[in-house]
Amino acid sequence: MSSIQAKKTVLASAGDWLARHRGAIIAAQWVVVVFYVSLLVLPVLQPLPDSDARILNNLTVFAQFLFWGIWWPFVLLSMVLFGRLWCGVLCPEGALSEWSSRFGLNLPLPRWMRWSGWPFVAFAGTTIYGQMVSVYQYPKAVIVVLGGSTVAAMIIGFVYARDRRAWCKYLCPVNGVFNMLSRLAPIHFKVDKAAWKQSYHSHKVIPIVCAPMVPMRDMQGNADCHMCGRCSSHRDAITLSVRPPNDEVVRVGPPKDARWQTVLVLFGMLGLAIGAFQWTVSPWMVAIKQSLAEWLINQNIMWPLEQSLPWFIFTNYPKQNDVFTLLDGTLVVTWIVAVGLIMGSALSVLLALANRLLGAWQTRRFHHLVLGLIPLAGCGLFLGLSATSITILKPEGVSLVWVSPVRITMLVLANLWSLGLVSGIVRQYAAPLWRKVSACVMFAGALALIDLTWWLMFWGW
């Protein structure tokens, strides 16, 4: 038996273990739920940390570090390594949504919920609102953003689709991001269509319920699969298997209607997210604010500089000397949206040119090229979120000399991965060699633009 066959056998057994041990998985989910709720609620009951607070002596700082510096960055990384295993096995929000669905109304899914634009809208709304209320810094903001999402997940679960995860399938703010990143995972549940067809004649099949509502027979990758393992060995046709990491992006490509997925990557993951990470360190933001403030003062218009709003609209913590005036809050939102529009538009133009260089315009090919940006988009989200952990570690006296080399290494590897993907993508389309090379060069220009934003954030500013 070859080493690859051995790995497949081990993986298949792991998938079957997940199918046989639902009780253990549910128990683990409830442990995570208790831990998650504790991190949400307990910091709100504590006074806000002072300047001497540290990770190991203050619950709020510990929760900040764990949520934004460890939890979310490495959940993103897990998507690339294991697919959506987090969603199916450990996610507290998904577990609570599925649990509440068992006692609910079981109404059919409404048409509005199935709109394909929700992943982008939910991601954009959460990203912008999180910055408006300083979600990385304050427990009350965390409980509104994350806790509000969890409550909404439970309500949707109670109302719609018994024993299924309607929230996760359609409305979860990170569903679209997880959908993109999981396409790069080197493992997946492989469907043998011939074995599936044969199962109709061979023996009685016990039906199973797919919680994320994936049409199992036609499943070709990880994008929607939650890797929960419940379908492992179903009809003797579904097996947890290894695959080339580029296979789903290059061979399967985009779905028939990929418009909103493309918008999510270009204007969301590579636009709004970059703006949200950047604004706190950008000297351009400071210069714009100073110029506007001077102009308002000269015009004797003082209320934008003096008025503030409640903390659940704009950051408002006077005792911490952290208050967004109307000018501050408006500028933050404007900056994030402007960066999202500029980056998304510029990347769209570059990829449109790459598409055109390959020959006559093909919409599917444009969406396919966009998928080549997933590694660098995911790397950016990881670096941006982990910057919070670096900020928290600075007062701890931890040596951070490794940070820049790690960031550079990750960006280099992500760029190389994206280039590898696009080289595979262009080979899927008939075109002369010079056109394929030219398209790859144009794609490299898009990578360079993204790299520029990270250079500015970590080194240029």
PyMOL commands that set and color helices and strands:
alter all, ss='L'
color gray80, all
select helices_A, chain A and resi 3-20+22-45+59-82+85-90+92-101+111-114+118-132+139-159+166-171+175-184+193-202+216-218+234-236+247-252+259-278+283-298+303-306+318-320+326-357+363-371+374-396+403-426+433-460
alter helices_A, ss='H'
color red, helices_A
select strands_A, chain A and resi 187-191+238-242+316-317+322-323
alter strands_A, ss='S'
color yellow, strands_A
deselect
rebuild
show_as cartoon
